[in-house]
Structures are given as C-alpha cells and as structure tokens.
Amino acid sequence: MPARNATVGLLVGGLVLGWTVSAIAGPESRMISVNDNRHAAGALGGSTLTVRLYADQGEWRPEESDGPALTVAAFGEEGAGLTIPGPLLRVSLGTHVVVQVRNGLVDRLDIHGFVTRPADGESVISIAPGETREIRFDAGAPGTYHYWATTRGATLNTRRGAESQLGGAFIVDPPGAVAADRVFVMTEWDETQQRVDEIVNPDVRRVFAINGRSWPHTERLDERVGQEARWHIVNLTQVGHPMHLHGFYFSVRGVGTGLRQTSYAPSDYRQVVTEGMTVGSTLKMAWTPERTGNWLLHCHLIAHVTPALRFWASTSAEASADKPQTAEHNHGAHAGHDVMTGMAGLVMGIRVTEDRSDGAALPAQHAARTLTVREPRKLTLAMHRRAGYWYPEDAYGFAFAKDGETPDPRAASVPGPVLVLKRNEPVEITLVNELPEATAIHWQGIELESYYDGVPGWGSNGVSTTPPVVPGERFVVRFTPPRAGTFIYHTHSHDTRQLASGLYGAIVVLEPGETFDPERDHVLVLGMEGDKDTQRYERFPVVVNGRRDTVLTLKAGVPNRLRFVNITTNFGGLNVSLATNNNQPIVWKPVAKDGADLPLNQQVARPAVRQTVSVGETYDFVVDPPSPPANPLAAAAWLDVKRGGGEWVQQVRVRVAP
C-alpha cells in the first residue's frame, strides 16, 4: 500500500508552523471507521461467544474532513472494516469467550487483555505476521475492562504513533443486565518519544479521541430529564485524565485497572463532578439529568482539550483564540472563545431534553425554573489585568463588590476572592470584563441552568445561546446553590494563559445559619504562577492561594476544615500530605469531595499522606490539632504538595495557634 507524506501548516501568532504526518495515497486506501460501541462483536452460541478479529493498517480521520488522514494499525471484525476503537466485546457473567485473531500487519502483534477477570497480571498473546491464533478464556467477574496490543513490545503508556489505536473495550455484565448503557473509549495518537503534558508544542501534533473522534466531531449525546444515564469509560491513552461532567453530579459505581474492577455497593457510591482516571483505568458511572440544556463531559487538563491540538484549524479561530481582543470586536470575532472552536480533543457534548410521549423535545424551562420568592443576593466580579504580576507575565484577577457597589480595580486579587454563599439562597453575580480579551466563567460543581454554565456557543436556555463575555461588557449569572460544600469558579476559555494567569477562585457554600470562620475554615487553592514554560523554569510554578509563601494557621482544640482546590492547568494529580517537623503524619478525616459529602464509611480518620487531588477536584478534610506545647516551634508542621512521581512542587508552613 503506497504512502506519502503531507506537510500541514498552522497559523499561530502570525507564524506558519509545519509538521509532517503520514497519509495513505491511492484508491486502494483502507478507511478506518469510528466505533460508537453500541453493538457487540461476535456470535453467541449458548454460553460461548465466538469473535473473529484481524489487525491491519488503514487510514483514520479523527477530525473527519477537517483534518488529515493518519496511517495507523487498528482492529476489525472479519467480514467488516477496521474500527477505532476496536470491536466491542460484551458478554454476560458465565460466558466462555473464543477469540480468533489474524495478524495482517508486517510486525509481530502482542495482545494484552484476553484473560479471565479478575487477573493478577498480564497475559500476552504474540502473533507473527500473517498468522492466526485462537484464544479461549472464561469472561470472569462482571466489570469494565479492555484489551490492547502493541507491535514493538511497548507498555500501554509508551505506545506511540501507528500502534496507539490497537485496543477496545471488554464489558462483562452481571446476570440479567440489559446492555443499554454506553461505552466510551479514549485513545491518543502522537509521534513523540517524551511525555510532555505541561506544554502543547505546535511542532509535535497529538490527537485525543473518544470513540474514534476528536471534538467537535465527537458524538452528541442525547439524554432525557429524569432518565438515568449509565456510562463505562475506558482510558487507553498514554496519560491520565480528570474527567469532568458539567451541571450534574455522577455516582462512581466502580473503578478498575483493565484486569480487575472494584465495584461499589449503593451505600458506597460517591457523588462527584470530576474523577481522575490513570493510564489503563476504567470507570463505571451513572447520573440522572435534572434540567434541560446543553452540557459537556471533558478532560480538565488544558493540554488535552486545547484547540491547539487541531491539525487544520481555521485561521480566524486560531487568531481569535491566541490574540488579545479589543472592545470594538463583536461576538462573531470571538470564535476562539466559542466551545465549537475553542476546544478540541477529549470533549463530548450532551443535550438534555424533556421526555415527551410524542417524541418532541421541549425547550429548557429557564424562566420558570429560576423564579423564586426570595430576592437574590447581588454580587459583582470585575476582571482586570495586573501588569507584570507574575513577572514578566501579566496576571488576570477579580475585583469583588456586593450590594450594588462598584468593584475597585486596585483590589483585584489573584486568585479571585472566596465567594461565601448559603445553601438555597439565590445569588445574582454580574461579571464585568475589563480585560483585553473575551472570556467565560464556569461555576464548577454548582447545579445551575445551562445558560449560566459558562460555555459560550453551547450553553442554552432554549431561546438564546450563551455568549462570551467580551471586553467592556458584562454578563449576569443567576443560580441558587442546592447543597453546601466547596466549589470552583474559573475561566472556561481553554488556553493555558488565562487559567494560569489567575482567573479562578473558590466558592464555599454554607448551611443556613452557619457563618464562615477563617480561623478554622481554611481554603487552599492550588494554581499556577503564571504561564511559564515548565520545561525551562527553575522550579515548578505551583502556588497556593496565589503565593509561594503561604502560611496555614490552625486553631488548636477545635475541628479545622481544610478545603483543597486543584485548578492548575496540567498538573493532573497533585498529592497533598500533612506532617509534623519530624515527618510524622498528622491525622485527618476526609469528609467531602467536589462539594458532596463522602459516604459515611469513607469518612474515616487516617494519616494525612499522599491524598491525590486531580485538576478540577475539591477535597475537604477535618483535622483536630492539639493545643500547642510551650515551645511554639514544636507545634509547627508542613503541608507538602507533590506530583504523582514524587517531585515536590510546593510546601506550606503550618502553625497551631491557641
């Protein structure tokens, strides 16, 4: 099959950057289809499933006609075409599986995952070029699993280029289950030999896809109010992803490694809006839409959803995404801040409508649902630029005012102020954009109407689509928080610079009658020290509450609540630990995640060691420090912040005060 090289150009900041991708030429090209994982492969005879697969090379277009064709290896079912991801294997408990695999590639094929679950280790099946092998195994325990292959003996997190799409989902259902739930497989393609997630390098192109497509070409999911949606998510990429659902909480029903799954009892389901997924991990989740509108599911790492991932992006979209905007530009000039052009990669759009017997969809009942007998509390957040704040980079911050007052731009803080709200009390927040460019603010974890969710060009009230907040203009957000907890507000313009500059802050929602006591209620926001090149910067640019020298003072003799927020750009999993000067862990009790109380059996006191907080997650802990001894230095402790690999990125001095 003849091949050719195609040089592709991308306009970034007035420069044309080029790179080479492999494409298949000629009418004999084998096209690879995308697999929506709605139909299981194989034929079931009694309690035996027989599947005939083959592996071959073909042409994949993850951006459809908007991008190039990539030459990759993929799996297909005999008699049908190649697909990405590979054919879905789905069986019930007690099924015996017979898989025949033909290797149509020029390299040896090493297959992982065709084993009985749970499995303690990998079982690799090697197939020489041109050969066919038959693999037999019992399906094993119910769960969400996967299979994958390599042509060069790589591990899952080191696969690159042509071999990176060899894999698919393997679902084992419990007896009597109806397989109406959806399966989503995330894959990644690149040709780099290094793992660089902090920077999107326009010279090295990457593709992140869900069921074979990259946003905005991913499937639109249609859900109904009041009808439970059950999803399986499989991570076959080479990196981890904190997956975030807009507008609603979902319950984590089970998590796995691909070889085994931990399934939870209903009393153990934790309610979250963001869940971190490591390489090769699986997630079984469910959620029930409560409001109509348009919503998103996406990875919360900027590098995995930035429009810079696109191969062939329009010049106007790139220009508006990368260049500061002026007040005279109209909404149409801000295409880069529209979700359709301002994101790419691991994103799926969800449309929630009312369920009507005639099959028609009602528009979102925005006006009726926001009516309330209470007068809303009125706040203003004005966004301002602070020149040279992160030296030499500028910062973007928020100036706060309440009760109709005018915010003082000199008081613009980085990060934004902690917004202290009350459960079931309506609030009206006016966003004023005094920046040189458009933006949008997302209210993460807050259950509100789609129009106010902060996603320009996608959010809707059934009549109007959410606009960006352009320079010199304002946008009024209305919601009534239905639960107490810790939440986040942050820019939803998906370029690293805006988020790293400081356009974020924490929200604390209290129960009616509660007051916020900063002496024992501590908000710890992990953010970035500007948009610095982390590969050449002498230290990791992570700050706590906008500073590198934050001091945490705990009040002795009473419970202290620590509210952690990770809103860094690409530090996917930061580990936090709390220990004394002599490195002895302090005991704390986890009480909430993403603003929702944890199940009671998970609220157990334990040593404060290596708690992972992924981007877009919040975690609440309670710690009871004893009264300090006579020597105040002996009461000192440290809050360490480290990356998953153990690299230290920040340290907060902790003191105990009477």
C-alpha positions in Angstrom: 0.0 0.0 0.0 1.8 3.1 -1.1 2.2 6.0 1.3 3.1 9.6 1.1 4.0 12.4 3.5 1.9 15.5 3.8 3.2 18.8 5.3 0.5 20.7 7.3 0.6 24.3 8.3 -0.9 26.1 11.3 -1.1 29.8 11.8 -0.1 30.7 15.3 0.7 34.3 16.3 1.4 35.2 12.7 3.9 32.3 12.1 3.2 29.3 10.0 4.3 26.2 11.8 4.7 22.9 9.9 5.0 19.2 10.6 4.7 16.0 8.7 2.0 13.4 9.0 1.8 10.1 7.3 -1.1 9.6 4.9 -2.1 6.8 2.6 -2.4 7.6 -1.0 -4.3 5.9 -3.8 -7.8 4.5 -4.3 -6.8 1.2 -2.5 -6.6 3.0 0.8 -8.3 1.1 3.6 -10.6 3.6 5.5 -11.0 3.1 9.3 -14.5 3.7 10.7 -15.2 5.1 14.1 -16.8 2.7 16.6 -19.6 4.1 18.8 -19.5 0.9 20.9 -23.3 0.4 20.6 -23.0 -3.1 19.1 -21.1 -6.0 20.4 -18.9 -8.1 18.1 -19.1 -11.8 17.6 -21.7 -14.5 17.6 -23.2 -16.0 20.8 -23.9 -19.8 20.7 -25.3 -20.9 24.0 -22.8 -19.7 26.7 -19.9 -19.3 24.2 -19.1 -16.1 22.3 -17.0 -16.5 19.2 -15.3 -13.4 17.8 -13.1 -13.3 14.7 -10.8 -10.3 14.7 -8.0 -9.1 12.5 -5.4 -6.4 12.8 -4.3 -4.3 9.8 -3.2 -0.9 8.7 -5.6 1.8 7.5 -6.4 5.5 7.2 -8.0 7.2 10.2 -9.6 10.7 10.2 -10.3 11.7 13.8 -11.3 15.2 12.6 -13.3 13.9 9.7 -12.8 16.2 6.7 -11.3 19.0 8.9 -8.0 17.2 9.4 -5.5 14.8 7.8 -5.6 11.1 7.5 -3.3 9.2 9.8 -1.8 5.9 9.0 -2.4 3.6 11.9 -2.9 0.0 12.8 -6.4 -1.0 14.0 -8.6 -4.0 14.8 -11.6 -5.1 12.8 -14.1 -7.9 12.8 -13.6 -10.4 9.9 -16.0 -9.5 7.1 -16.2 -5.9 8.2 -13.9 -2.9 8.2 -11.3 -1.7 10.7 -12.6 0.5 13.5 -11.3 2.8 16.2 -11.6 1.8 18.9 -11.6 -1.9 18.2 -14.7 -4.0 18.2 -16.6 -4.1 21.5 -16.5 -7.4 23.3 -19.6 -7.6 25.6 -20.8 -10.7 27.4 -22.7 -11.8 30.5 -21.3 -13.5 33.5 -20.6 -17.2 32.8 -19.7 -16.7 29.1 -16.9 -18.6 27.6 -15.0 -16.5 25.0 -13.3 -17.7 21.9 -11.3 -15.1 20.0 -9.6 -15.8 16.7 -7.1 -13.1 15.7 -5.4 -12.7 12.3 -2.3 -10.5 12.1 -2.4 -8.7 8.8 0.4 -6.4 9.8 4.1 -6.6 8.9 5.1 -6.7 12.5 4.6 -9.1 15.4 1.4 -8.4 17.3 1.4 -8.7 21.1 -2.1 -8.7 22.6 -3.0 -7.9 26.2 -6.3 -8.4 27.9 -7.8 -11.7 26.6 -7.8 -13.3 30.0 -10.3 -14.3 32.7 -11.1 -11.4 35.1 -10.0 -10.7 37.7 -6.4 -11.3 36.6 -3.4 -10.7 38.7 -1.0 -9.9 35.9 -0.7 -9.5 32.1 -1.1 -12.5 29.8 0.5 -11.6 26.4 -0.5 -13.4 23.2 2.1 -13.0 20.4 1.0 -13.5 16.8 3.5 -13.4 14.0 2.8 -11.5 10.7 0.3 -13.4 8.5 -0.6 -15.9 11.3 -3.9 -16.5 13.0 -4.3 -17.6 16.7 -7.2 -18.7 18.7 -7.5 -17.6 22.4 -10.0 -19.2 24.8 -10.9 -18.0 28.2 -13.8 -17.5 30.6 -15.1 -14.0 30.9 -15.0 -13.9 34.7 -16.3 -11.3 37.1 -18.6 -8.5 35.9 -16.9 -5.2 35.2 -15.5 -2.7 32.8 -12.3 -3.9 31.1 -10.2 -3.5 27.9 -7.9 -5.2 25.5 -5.0 -3.7 23.7 -2.0 -4.6 21.5 1.5 -3.4 20.6 3.7 -4.0 17.6 7.0 -3.2 19.3 6.7 -4.6 22.8 5.6 -1.3 24.3 3.7 -0.8 27.6 0.3 0.9 27.4 1.8 4.3 28.5 4.6 4.1 26.0 2.7 3.2 22.8 3.1 5.8 20.1 2.1 6.6 16.6 0.8 3.8 14.4 0.3 1.2 17.1 -1.5 3.5 19.5 -5.1 2.7 18.3 -4.9 -1.0 18.8 -7.4 -1.6 21.5 -11.0 -1.7 22.6 -13.5 -2.3 25.4 -14.4 -5.6 27.1 -17.5 -5.5 29.2 -18.8 -8.3 31.4 -22.4 -7.7 32.5 -24.0 -9.2 35.6 -26.7 -11.8 35.0 -30.0 -10.3 33.7 -28.5 -6.9 32.9 -29.8 -5.0 29.9 -26.9 -3.7 28.0 -28.4 -0.2 27.3 -25.6 1.7 28.9 -23.0 3.4 26.8 -19.3 2.7 26.4 -16.7 5.3 25.7 -13.0 4.5 24.9 -10.4 7.3 25.0 -7.3 6.9 22.8 -4.3 9.1 21.9 -2.1 9.4 18.9 1.3 11.1 18.7 4.8 10.5 17.4 6.8 11.9 20.3 9.1 9.9 22.5 8.6 12.0 25.6 5.7 12.6 27.8 5.1 16.4 27.9 1.7 17.4 29.2 2.5 20.8 30.5 3.1 22.2 27.0 1.2 21.9 23.8 4.0 22.0 21.2 2.7 23.0 17.8 5.7 21.2 16.1 4.5 17.9 17.6 0.9 17.1 16.9 -1.2 15.0 19.1 -4.7 13.6 18.8 -7.0 12.7 21.8 -10.2 11.0 20.8 -13.3 9.5 22.3 -14.7 6.5 20.4 -12.5 7.5 17.4 -13.3 11.2 17.1 -11.8 14.5 18.5 -14.1 17.4 19.4 -16.0 19.0 17.8 -16.5 15.8 15.8 -17.3 13.5 18.8 -20.8 12.1 19.1 -23.6 14.3 20.6 -25.2 12.5 23.4 -29.0 12.9 23.9 -30.3 12.4 27.4 -33.7 12.9 29.0 -34.7 14.6 32.2 -35.3 12.1 34.9 -33.8 9.1 33.0 -30.7 7.6 34.4 -27.6 7.6 32.1 -25.1 4.8 32.7 -21.7 5.0 31.2 -18.5 3.0 31.0 -15.3 5.0 30.3 -12.0 3.3 29.3 -8.7 5.1 29.2 -6.4 3.6 26.5 -4.4 6.8 26.2 -0.8 7.1 27.4 -1.7 9.6 30.2 -4.2 10.2 32.9 -7.3 12.4 32.7 -9.5 14.1 35.3 -12.9 13.7 33.6 -15.4 16.4 34.4 -19.2 16.5 33.9 -20.9 19.9 33.7 -24.1 20.7 35.6 -24.7 17.5 37.4 -23.2 15.0 39.9 -22.5 11.4 38.9 -22.1 8.4 41.1 -19.0 6.3 40.8 -20.3 2.7 40.6 -16.9 1.0 40.0 -13.3 1.7 39.1 -10.8 -0.7 37.6 -7.4 -1.3 36.0 -8.5 -3.2 33.0 -7.6 -6.5 34.6 -9.8 -6.2 37.7 -12.6 -3.9 39.0 -13.7 -2.7 42.4 -17.5 -2.5 42.3 -19.2 -0.4 45.0 -22.4 -1.1 46.9 -25.1 1.6 46.6 -24.2 2.9 50.1 -20.6 3.4 48.9 -21.3 5.4 45.8 -19.5 8.7 46.0 -21.1 11.7 44.2 -18.6 13.7 42.2 -18.3 16.1 39.2 -14.7 15.2 38.4 -13.0 11.8 38.6 -9.3 11.2 37.9 -8.5 8.3 35.6 -5.0 6.9 35.4 -3.4 5.1 32.4 -5.4 1.9 31.6 -8.0 2.6 34.2 -11.8 2.2 33.8 -14.8 3.9 35.3 -18.4 2.8 35.7 -20.6 5.8 36.4 -24.3 6.8 36.4 -26.1 10.2 36.6 -29.7 11.5 36.2 -30.3 14.8 34.4 -32.5 17.1 36.4 -32.6 20.1 34.0 -32.7 20.6 30.3 -29.9 22.3 28.3 -26.6 21.6 26.8 -23.7 20.3 28.9 -20.2 18.9 28.5 -18.1 15.9 29.5 -14.4 16.6 29.1 -10.9 16.1 30.5 -9.9 19.0 32.8 -6.3 19.2 31.5 -5.9 22.2 29.2 -3.3 20.3 27.1 -6.0 17.6 26.3 -8.8 19.9 25.3 -7.0 23.0 23.8 -7.8 24.0 20.2 -4.1 23.9 19.5 -4.5 20.1 19.2 -6.2 20.6 15.9 -4.3 19.8 12.8 -6.1 22.0 10.4 -7.8 24.8 12.3 -9.3 27.9 10.6 -7.2 31.0 10.6 -9.9 33.1 12.1 -10.4 30.7 15.0 -6.7 30.5 15.8 -6.3 34.2 15.6 -9.2 34.9 17.9 -8.0 32.2 20.3 -4.4 33.4 20.6 -4.6 37.2 20.2 -6.0 39.7 22.7 -9.3 41.1 21.7 -10.4 44.8 21.8 -13.7 46.1 22.9 -14.9 47.1 19.4 -14.9 43.4 18.3 -18.4 41.9 18.2 -19.3 38.4 19.4 -18.6 36.9 16.0 -15.0 38.0 16.2 -14.5 35.8 19.3 -14.9 32.4 17.6 -11.9 31.1 19.6 -14.0 31.6 22.8 -16.8 29.5 21.3 -16.8 25.9 22.5 -17.0 24.6 19.0 -13.7 26.2 18.0 -12.2 26.9 21.4 -11.8 23.3 22.4 -10.6 20.0 20.9 -9.7 16.5 21.9 -11.4 14.8 24.9 -14.8 16.6 24.9 -18.3 15.3 24.4 -21.5 17.4 24.1 -24.6 16.4 25.9 -28.1 17.6 25.0 -30.7 17.1 27.8 -34.3 17.5 26.8 -37.7 16.8 28.4 -39.1 13.4 27.9 -42.4 13.7 25.9 -44.7 10.9 24.8 -44.9 12.4 21.3 -41.1 12.3 21.0 -40.7 16.0 20.7 -38.3 17.9 22.9 -39.4 20.9 25.0 -37.0 23.9 25.3 -35.4 24.4 28.6 -37.8 26.0 31.0 -35.2 28.5 32.1 -37.5 31.3 33.2 -39.9 29.1 35.2 -37.1 27.3 37.0 -35.3 30.4 38.2 -38.3 32.1 39.6 -38.0 32.5 43.4 -39.8 34.3 46.1 -36.5 35.5 47.6 -34.7 38.5 46.4 -31.3 37.3 45.2 -28.1 38.4 46.8 -26.3 40.6 44.3 -22.5 40.4 43.8 -20.1 41.8 41.2 -16.9 40.3 39.9 -14.9 42.6 37.7 -12.0 41.0 35.8 -8.9 43.2 35.5 -5.3 42.8 34.2 -2.5 43.2 36.7 0.6 44.1 34.7 3.8 42.1 35.5 2.2 40.4 38.5 3.9 37.1 37.7 7.0 38.8 36.3 7.3 39.1 33.5 3.8 37.8 32.7 0.7 39.7 33.5 -2.0 38.3 35.8 -5.8 38.4 35.4 -7.7 38.8 38.6 -11.1 39.5 40.1 -12.2 42.6 42.0 -15.2 41.9 44.2 -18.2 44.1 45.3 -21.6 43.4 46.8 -25.0 45.0 47.2 -24.6 47.2 44.0 -21.2 48.6 44.9 -18.6 49.2 42.2 -15.5 47.0 42.4 -12.2 48.7 43.0 -9.8 47.6 40.2 -6.8 48.2 42.6 -8.3 45.4 44.8 -8.3 42.8 42.0 -7.0 39.6 43.6 -5.2 36.6 42.2 -6.8 34.1 42.7 -10.3 35.6 43.0 -11.9 36.1 46.4 -13.5 33.2 48.1 -17.3 33.5 47.5 -19.2 32.6 50.6 -22.8 31.7 49.8 -25.7 29.9 51.5 -27.5 26.8 50.5 -30.9 27.5 49.0 -30.3 31.3 48.9 -30.4 32.7 45.4 -27.5 34.7 44.1 -27.0 37.1 41.1 -23.4 37.6 40.1 -22.5 40.3 37.5 -19.4 39.5 35.6 -17.7 42.6 34.2 -14.9 42.1 31.6 -12.2 44.8 31.9 -9.7 42.5 30.2 -8.2 43.0 26.7 -9.9 39.8 25.5 -13.0 37.7 25.8 -13.6 35.1 28.4 -16.2 33.0 30.1 -16.6 31.8 33.7 -17.6 28.3 34.6 -19.2 27.5 38.0 -17.8 24.1 38.7 -19.9 21.8 40.8 -22.8 24.3 41.0 -26.1 22.8 39.8 -27.5 25.6 37.7 -29.1 26.3 34.4 -27.2 25.6 31.2 -27.3 29.2 30.0 -25.3 30.3 33.1 -22.8 27.3 33.0 -20.1 29.4 31.3 -19.8 27.6 27.9 -20.1 30.1 25.1 -21.7 28.8 21.9 -23.1 25.7 23.6 -24.9 26.6 26.8 -28.6 27.4 26.1 -31.9 28.5 27.8 -33.9 27.1 24.9 -34.1 30.5 23.2 -30.6 32.0 23.4 -27.1 30.6 23.3 -24.6 31.6 26.0 -22.3 34.4 24.7 -18.7 35.0 25.6 -18.1 37.9 28.0 -16.3 40.3 25.6 -14.2 43.3 26.7 -16.2 46.1 28.0 -19.3 44.1 28.5 -21.0 42.2 31.4 -22.9 39.0 31.8 -25.3 38.3 34.7 -25.3 34.8 36.2 -28.1 33.5 38.4 -28.3 30.4 40.5 -29.4 29.0 43.8 -26.9 26.5 45.3 -28.8 23.4 46.4 -26.0 22.0 48.6 -23.3 23.1 50.9 -19.7 22.4 50.1 -16.5 23.5 48.3 -16.7 24.6 44.6 -14.7 26.4 42.0 -15.2 29.3 39.6 -12.8 29.6 36.7 -12.3 30.7 33.1 -13.7 28.3 30.5 -11.6 29.8 27.7 -9.3 26.9 27.0 -6.0 28.5 26.6 -3.3 27.9 29.3 -2.6 31.6 29.7 -6.0 32.7 31.0 -6.2 29.9 33.6 -2.6 30.2 34.7 -2.8 33.9 35.0 -5.3 33.8 37.9 -8.8 33.7 36.5 -10.1 31.3 39.2 -11.3 31.2 42.7 -13.1 29.1 45.3 -16.8 29.0 46.4 -17.8 28.0 49.9 -21.5 27.2 50.3 -22.6 27.1 53.9 -25.7 25.7 55.5 -28.4 28.2 56.5 -27.4 29.8 59.8 -23.7 28.9 59.5 -21.0 31.5 59.5 -17.6 31.3 57.8 -14.8 31.4 60.4 -11.4 31.8 58.7 -9.6 30.8 61.9 -10.8 27.2 61.5 -12.2 27.0 57.9 -9.2 27.1 55.5 -9.4 27.3 51.7 -6.2 26.1 49.9 -6.4 26.8 46.2 -3.6 25.2 44.1 -3.0 27.2 41.0 -0.2 28.3 38.6 2.4 31.1 38.9 1.6 32.5 35.5 2.0 30.9 32.1 5.7 29.9 32.5 7.5 27.3 30.4 7.6 24.4 32.9 10.4 22.7 30.9 12.8 25.6 31.3 11.6 27.1 34.5 13.9 26.5 37.5 11.0 25.5 39.8 7.6 24.1 39.4 5.2 27.1 39.0 2.6 26.0 41.5 1.3 28.4 44.1 -1.1 28.1 47.0 -3.7 30.9 47.3 -1.6 32.8 44.7 1.6 32.7 46.8 4.7 30.7 47.2 5.0 31.6 50.9 1.5 30.8 52.2 1.3 30.0 55.9 -1.6 27.9 57.3 -2.5 28.6 60.9 -4.7 26.0 62.5 -6.8 26.8 65.6 -6.0 24.4 68.5 -8.6 22.4 70.3 -11.3 22.7 67.7 -12.0 20.9 64.4 -10.4 22.7 61.4 -11.7 22.2 57.9 -9.2 22.1 55.1 -10.8 22.8 51.7 -8.4 21.8 48.8 -8.9 23.0 45.3 -6.7 22.0 42.4 -7.2 24.4 39.5 -3.8 24.1 37.9 -3.6 23.8 34.1 -1.9 20.4 33.5 -0.7 19.1 36.8 -3.2 16.3 36.6 -2.7 14.7 40.0 -1.1 16.6 42.9 -0.6 14.7 46.1 -1.0 16.6 49.4 0.3 15.4 52.8 0.3 17.0 56.2 3.2 16.1 58.6 5.0 17.4 61.7 8.6 18.8 61.6 9.9 15.3 62.4 8.0 13.9 59.4 5.2 12.2 61.4 1.9 12.3 59.5 -0.9 14.2 61.1 -4.3 12.5 61.3 -7.2 14.0 59.3 -10.7 12.8 58.3 -11.9 13.1 54.7 -15.5 14.4 54.7 -16.4 15.7 51.2 -15.3 15.6 47.5 -16.4 18.1 44.9 -18.8 19.6 47.3 -20.7 16.4 48.1 -20.4 14.5 51.4 -18.5 11.3 51.1 -20.3 8.0 52.1 -20.0 7.5 55.9 -17.8 4.5 55.7 -15.3 6.7 53.7 -15.2 9.4 56.4 -12.6 7.6 58.4 -9.7 9.3 60.2 -6.4 8.3 58.7 -2.8 9.6 58.3 -2.7 12.7 56.1 -0.4 11.1 53.5 -0.5 11.3 49.6 -4.0 12.4 49.0 -4.4 12.9 45.3 -6.3 15.9 44.2 -6.8 16.0 40.4 -7.3 19.1 38.4 -10.9 20.2 38.8 -11.4 18.4 42.1 -12.1 19.7 45.5 -11.5 17.7 48.7 -12.5 18.6 52.3 -10.7 17.2 55.4 -11.2 17.8 59.1 -8.2 17.9 61.4 -8.2 18.4 65.2 -4.8 19.9 66.2 -3.9 19.6 69.9 -3.1 22.7 71.9 0.5 23.8 71.2 3.2 23.0 73.7 5.3 25.6 75.4 7.8 25.6 72.6 5.9 27.0 69.6 8.3 25.6 67.1 7.5 22.1 68.2 3.9 22.7 67.1 4.9 23.5 63.5 4.1 21.2 60.6 4.3 21.2 56.8 1.7 20.7 54.1 3.6 19.2 51.2 2.4 19.3 47.6 4.0 16.8 45.2 3.4 15.5 41.7 2.4 11.8 41.2 6.0 10.9 40.5 7.1 12.4 43.9 8.5 15.7 42.6 8.0 18.4 45.2 6.2 21.4 43.8 5.1 23.4 46.9 5.3 23.5 50.7 3.1 25.4 53.1 4.2 26.1 56.6 1.6 25.0 59.2 1.3 26.5 62.6 -1.0 25.8 65.5 -2.4 28.7 67.4 -4.4 28.7 70.7 
